[in-house]
Amino acid sequence: MNKRIMTNSLWMMSEKIVAIFGLIFVTSFVAKYVGPGVFGSIALAMSIFQLIQLVAQLGTDVLIFKRLSRNRQSGVNLINVTVPIRTIVYMVLSLPVLFFYIYKADHSALYYLVAAFVACFIQSMDVYSIYYDATLNSKINTYVNVIGLVFSLLIRWLIAFLKLDPLWLCFPIILAPLIPCLIRYFYYINNTHKKNISSKFKRKYVKYIIGAGSAFVISSLSVAIYTRLSLLMLGFFDGESAVGIYSVAATLATSWSFVLNSLVTSSLPSIFSENDDEKALTKAAKLNLIVIGVSMPIIFSVYFVGEWFIKTFYGDLYMSSYHPLLILTFSTLLGSLGTVSARIIAKYSGYSFLSKKMFLVAIFSFIVNFGLIMQFNIIGAAVANVLTQFFSLTIFNYPFKKGVVFKLHLKTIFFRVKG
C-alpha cells in the first residue's frame, strides 16, 4: 500500500475517531436516557428511509467512483447529472411511505419518521463525498464531517443532559447530514470546473446511469434489505425494545468498520485502474489479508471488554446486547471482505450479476432470519446476519466470470505461499 493511499486512509479514519467518541460518550448517554423503546423507534425510522435512499442512489456511488478513478472530468459530469435523478427517485418512493405513516404511526414515531425522511434525503443528495474519496482527498470529507458530527453530538448530549422531550432528537438527526452536505457542496462548486453538457451527452449520461445503475438498484435494495432485515423482522415479531437492544449491538459491532472501509476505499482506485487481471487479484488478495489482520485484534477486544463496556456506558437495560454484539463483529469482517469481492465484480462490469446475486441473497436472508428469529429472537437475528454475509461473500459470488472471486479467495488463503 503506497504512501498516498495510506495517508488517505488515515484521513478517512481520523474523522471516525470523533464518531467513536460520540458513540461512547453521547449516543450511549442518549440511549440510556430514552431507553430501548424510543431508541428502537429511531432505529426503525432510519432503516425504513435508508432503504429508499439506497434505491435513489441507483448504484451511482460505484459508477462515479469508477469513472473518477479513470477520468476526473467525466466523473464530475456524471456527478452533476446524477443529483436531479436521485431527487426524483427519492421523492417518488418516499412520499407515499411518509403519507402512509401519517395515518398509521403513533404521535412520537411520526416525528422520528419525518426526521429520518429529511436526513436520508440529504444523504442521498450528498454525492460530493465520493469525489473526494475517489481523488484521494479524504481530508476534506474529514473536516466537514467532523464539523457536522460535533454539532449533532453536542445537541444530542444537551437534550439528554437537560432531560428534554426525546422528540427534540429529531433536530440533530437532520443536522448530522445537513451541515457536511452544505459545506461539501459549496466547496465542490468552487473547486471544480462545471462544464456545460450538451443535451446529447446529458442523455448519454442518463442512459448510462439508468442502464448500468439500474442493475445496481436490485443489488443495492437487496443489500439494504438483507443488512436491515434482522432489525425490521425483530421489530415486527418482538417490538421496538428488541430493536433498541439489537441496534446497540449492531452499532457497536460496526463502530470499528470505518478502519476497514477506509483501507478498502483508499485501495480501490489502484485496483480499478490496474489493467493486468492477475495483478489486480493480487492487490485485492493483499487487501483481504490487511482487512483480516486489522479485524482479529478488535474482535478479541470485544470478547474481553464488550460486556463491561455495555454495562458501564449503556446500563443494565442493554446487557442482553453483549452476545449479539460478539456475533455481529464477525459480520463486520465478512461485510468488508464482501465489499472487496463486490468491487472486483464491478471492475469486470458484472453489474447484472450483482443485481441477480443480491436478490437471491435477500431471499436467503429472509428465510434464515425468519427461522432463527422465531426460534432464538435477538441471538437468532445476529446469527442470521453472519450466515447471510458469509454465503454472500462465498457461494453466491463464485459463479461469476468462471470463479474469479473463488480465485481471489484462494489467492488470499495462499498469498504468503505464492508470494
TABEL-V833159 format. One record per backbone hydrogen bond with DSSP energy under -1.0 kcal/mol. NH is the residue of the N-H (numbers start at 1). CO is the residue of the C=O. E is the energy in kcal/mol with one decimal. If there is no record, write none. Layout:
# TABEL-V833159
nh:NH co:CO e:E
nh:NH co:CO e:E
This chain:
# TABEL-V833159
nh:6 co:2 e:-2.4
nh:7 co:3 e:-2.7
nh:8 co:4 e:-2.5
nh:9 co:5 e:-2.4
nh:10 co:6 e:-2.4
nh:11 co:7 e:-2.1
nh:12 co:8 e:-2.2
nh:13 co:9 e:-2.3
nh:14 co:10 e:-2.3
nh:15 co:11 e:-1.3
nh:20 co:16 e:-2.7
nh:21 co:17 e:-2.3
nh:22 co:18 e:-2.5
nh:23 co:19 e:-2.5
nh:24 co:20 e:-2.5
nh:25 co:21 e:-2.8
nh:26 co:22 e:-2.2
nh:27 co:22 e:-3.1
nh:28 co:23 e:-1.2
nh:30 co:26 e:-2.9
nh:31 co:27 e:-3.0
nh:32 co:28 e:-2.4
nh:33 co:29 e:-1.7
nh:34 co:30 e:-2.8
nh:35 co:31 e:-2.1
nh:39 co:35 e:-2.1
nh:40 co:36 e:-2.2
nh:41 co:37 e:-1.8
nh:42 co:38 e:-2.2
nh:43 co:39 e:-1.9
nh:44 co:40 e:-2.5
nh:45 co:41 e:-2.2
nh:46 co:42 e:-2.4
nh:47 co:43 e:-2.1
nh:48 co:44 e:-2.1
nh:49 co:45 e:-1.6
nh:50 co:46 e:-2.0
nh:51 co:47 e:-1.3
nh:52 co:48 e:-1.0
nh:53 co:49 e:-2.4
nh:54 co:50 e:-2.1
nh:55 co:51 e:-1.5
nh:56 co:52 e:-2.6
nh:57 co:53 e:-1.3
nh:58 co:55 e:-1.6
nh:60 co:57 e:-2.8
nh:63 co:59 e:-1.3
nh:64 co:60 e:-3.3
nh:65 co:61 e:-2.2
nh:66 co:62 e:-2.6
nh:67 co:63 e:-2.4
nh:68 co:64 e:-3.0
nh:69 co:65 e:-1.7
nh:71 co:67 e:-3.4
nh:75 co:71 e:-2.1
nh:76 co:72 e:-2.3
nh:77 co:73 e:-2.4
nh:78 co:74 e:-2.0
nh:79 co:75 e:-2.1
nh:80 co:76 e:-2.3
nh:81 co:77 e:-1.7
nh:82 co:78 e:-1.7
nh:83 co:79 e:-1.4
nh:86 co:82 e:-2.4
nh:87 co:83 e:-2.1
nh:88 co:84 e:-2.1
nh:89 co:85 e:-2.3
nh:90 co:86 e:-2.6
nh:91 co:87 e:-2.3
nh:92 co:88 e:-2.5
nh:93 co:89 e:-2.0
nh:94 co:90 e:-2.7
nh:95 co:91 e:-2.0
nh:98 co:94 e:-2.6
nh:99 co:95 e:-2.8
nh:100 co:96 e:-2.1
nh:101 co:97 e:-2.1
nh:102 co:98 e:-1.3
nh:104 co:100 e:-1.3
nh:105 co:101 e:-2.5
nh:110 co:106 e:-2.1
nh:111 co:107 e:-1.2
nh:112 co:108 e:-1.5
nh:113 co:109 e:-2.2
nh:114 co:110 e:-2.3
nh:115 co:111 e:-2.3
nh:116 co:112 e:-2.5
nh:117 co:113 e:-2.5
nh:118 co:114 e:-2.2
nh:119 co:115 e:-2.6
nh:120 co:116 e:-2.6
nh:121 co:117 e:-1.5
nh:122 co:118 e:-2.2
nh:123 co:119 e:-2.1
nh:124 co:120 e:-2.2
nh:125 co:121 e:-1.4
nh:127 co:125 e:-2.2
nh:132 co:128 e:-1.3
nh:133 co:129 e:-2.0
nh:134 co:130 e:-2.8
nh:135 co:131 e:-1.6
nh:136 co:133 e:-1.3
nh:137 co:132 e:-3.6
nh:140 co:137 e:-1.7
nh:142 co:138 e:-2.4
nh:143 co:139 e:-2.3
nh:144 co:140 e:-2.0
nh:145 co:141 e:-2.6
nh:146 co:142 e:-2.2
nh:147 co:143 e:-1.8
nh:148 co:144 e:-2.2
nh:149 co:145 e:-2.6
nh:150 co:146 e:-2.7
nh:151 co:147 e:-2.0
nh:152 co:148 e:-2.3
nh:153 co:149 e:-3.0
nh:154 co:150 e:-2.5
nh:155 co:151 e:-2.1
nh:156 co:152 e:-2.3
nh:157 co:153 e:-2.6
nh:158 co:154 e:-2.2
nh:159 co:155 e:-2.3
nh:160 co:156 e:-2.1
nh:161 co:157 e:-3.3
nh:162 co:158 e:-2.9
nh:164 co:159 e:-2.5
nh:168 co:165 e:-2.4
nh:169 co:166 e:-2.0
nh:170 co:167 e:-1.9
nh:171 co:168 e:-1.4
nh:173 co:169 e:-1.6
nh:174 co:170 e:-1.4
nh:175 co:171 e:-2.6
nh:176 co:172 e:-2.0
nh:178 co:174 e:-1.8
nh:179 co:175 e:-2.0
nh:181 co:177 e:-1.9
nh:182 co:178 e:-2.3
nh:183 co:179 e:-2.1
nh:184 co:180 e:-2.8
nh:185 co:181 e:-2.4
nh:186 co:182 e:-2.3
nh:187 co:183 e:-2.2
nh:188 co:184 e:-2.4
nh:189 co:185 e:-2.5
nh:190 co:186 e:-1.1
nh:202 co:198 e:-2.7
nh:203 co:199 e:-2.4
nh:204 co:200 e:-1.5
nh:205 co:201 e:-2.5
nh:206 co:202 e:-2.5
nh:207 co:203 e:-2.8
nh:208 co:204 e:-2.1
nh:209 co:205 e:-2.7
nh:210 co:206 e:-2.9
nh:211 co:207 e:-3.1
nh:212 co:208 e:-2.5
nh:213 co:209 e:-1.3
nh:214 co:210 e:-1.3
nh:220 co:216 e:-4.3
nh:221 co:217 e:-3.0
nh:222 co:218 e:-2.8
nh:223 co:219 e:-2.6
nh:224 co:220 e:-2.8
nh:225 co:221 e:-2.7
nh:226 co:222 e:-3.0
nh:227 co:223 e:-2.4
nh:228 co:224 e:-1.0
nh:229 co:225 e:-1.5
nh:232 co:228 e:-2.8
nh:233 co:229 e:-2.9
nh:234 co:230 e:-2.1
nh:235 co:231 e:-2.1
nh:236 co:232 e:-1.6
nh:237 co:233 e:-2.7
nh:238 co:234 e:-3.1
nh:243 co:239 e:-1.4
nh:244 co:240 e:-2.4
nh:245 co:241 e:-2.2
nh:246 co:242 e:-2.6
nh:247 co:243 e:-2.8
nh:248 co:244 e:-1.7
nh:249 co:245 e:-1.7
nh:250 co:246 e:-3.0
nh:251 co:247 e:-2.9
nh:252 co:248 e:-2.5
nh:253 co:249 e:-2.4
nh:254 co:250 e:-1.6
nh:257 co:254 e:-1.5
nh:259 co:256 e:-1.5
nh:261 co:257 e:-3.3
nh:262 co:258 e:-2.3
nh:263 co:259 e:-1.8
nh:264 co:260 e:-2.8
nh:265 co:261 e:-3.1
nh:266 co:262 e:-2.1
nh:267 co:263 e:-1.2
nh:268 co:264 e:-1.4
nh:271 co:267 e:-1.5
nh:272 co:268 e:-3.3
nh:273 co:269 e:-2.1
nh:280 co:276 e:-2.3
nh:281 co:277 e:-2.2
nh:282 co:278 e:-2.0
nh:283 co:279 e:-2.5
nh:284 co:280 e:-2.2
nh:285 co:281 e:-2.7
nh:286 co:282 e:-2.3
nh:287 co:283 e:-2.0
nh:288 co:284 e:-2.2
nh:289 co:285 e:-2.0
nh:290 co:286 e:-2.0
nh:291 co:287 e:-2.4
nh:292 co:288 e:-2.4
nh:293 co:289 e:-2.8
nh:294 co:290 e:-2.3
nh:295 co:291 e:-1.8
nh:296 co:292 e:-2.0
nh:299 co:295 e:-2.3
nh:300 co:296 e:-2.2
nh:301 co:297 e:-1.9
nh:302 co:298 e:-2.3
nh:303 co:299 e:-1.8
nh:304 co:300 e:-1.7
nh:305 co:301 e:-2.7
nh:306 co:302 e:-2.0
nh:309 co:305 e:-2.5
nh:310 co:306 e:-2.3
nh:311 co:307 e:-2.1
nh:312 co:308 e:-2.5
nh:313 co:309 e:-2.7
nh:314 co:310 e:-2.2
nh:315 co:310 e:-1.6
nh:318 co:315 e:-1.5
nh:319 co:316 e:-1.5
nh:321 co:318 e:-2.1
nh:322 co:319 e:-1.7
nh:325 co:321 e:-2.1
nh:326 co:322 e:-2.3
nh:327 co:323 e:-2.0
nh:328 co:324 e:-2.6
nh:329 co:325 e:-1.3
nh:330 co:327 e:-1.0
nh:332 co:328 e:-1.7
nh:333 co:329 e:-1.6
nh:334 co:330 e:-2.6
nh:335 co:331 e:-2.5
nh:336 co:332 e:-1.8
nh:337 co:333 e:-2.0
nh:338 co:334 e:-2.3
nh:339 co:335 e:-1.6
nh:340 co:336 e:-1.6
nh:341 co:337 e:-2.0
nh:342 co:338 e:-2.7
nh:343 co:339 e:-2.1
nh:344 co:340 e:-1.7
nh:345 co:341 e:-2.0
nh:346 co:342 e:-2.2
nh:347 co:343 e:-2.1
nh:348 co:344 e:-1.2
nh:349 co:346 e:-2.1
nh:350 co:345 e:-2.5
nh:354 co:350 e:-2.2
nh:355 co:351 e:-2.1
nh:356 co:352 e:-2.1
nh:357 co:353 e:-3.0
nh:358 co:354 e:-2.9
nh:359 co:355 e:-1.4
nh:360 co:356 e:-1.9
nh:361 co:357 e:-2.3
nh:362 co:358 e:-2.4
nh:363 co:359 e:-1.8
nh:364 co:360 e:-2.6
nh:365 co:361 e:-3.1
nh:366 co:362 e:-2.3
nh:367 co:363 e:-2.2
nh:368 co:364 e:-2.6
nh:369 co:365 e:-3.1
nh:370 co:366 e:-2.5
nh:371 co:367 e:-2.1
nh:372 co:368 e:-2.5
nh:373 co:369 e:-2.9
nh:374 co:370 e:-1.8
nh:375 co:371 e:-1.2
nh:376 co:372 e:-3.6
nh:377 co:373 e:-2.0
nh:379 co:376 e:-1.1
nh:381 co:377 e:-1.9
nh:382 co:378 e:-1.9
nh:383 co:379 e:-2.5
nh:384 co:380 e:-2.5
nh:385 co:381 e:-1.8
nh:386 co:382 e:-1.9
nh:387 co:383 e:-2.6
nh:388 co:384 e:-2.3
nh:389 co:385 e:-2.2
nh:390 co:386 e:-2.4
nh:391 co:387 e:-2.4
nh:392 co:388 e:-2.2
nh:393 co:389 e:-2.1
nh:394 co:390 e:-1.8
nh:396 co:391 e:-2.4
nh:397 co:394 e:-1.5
nh:398 co:394 e:-1.7
nh:400 co:397 e:-1.6
nh:404 co:400 e:-1.7
nh:407 co:403 e:-2.4
nh:408 co:404 e:-1.9
nh:409 co:405 e:-2.3
nh:410 co:406 e:-2.3
nh:411 co:407 e:-2.7
nh:412 co:408 e:-1.9
nh:413 co:409 e:-2.4
nh:414 co:410 e:-2.6
nh:418 co:414 e:-2.6
nh:419 co:415 e:-3.0
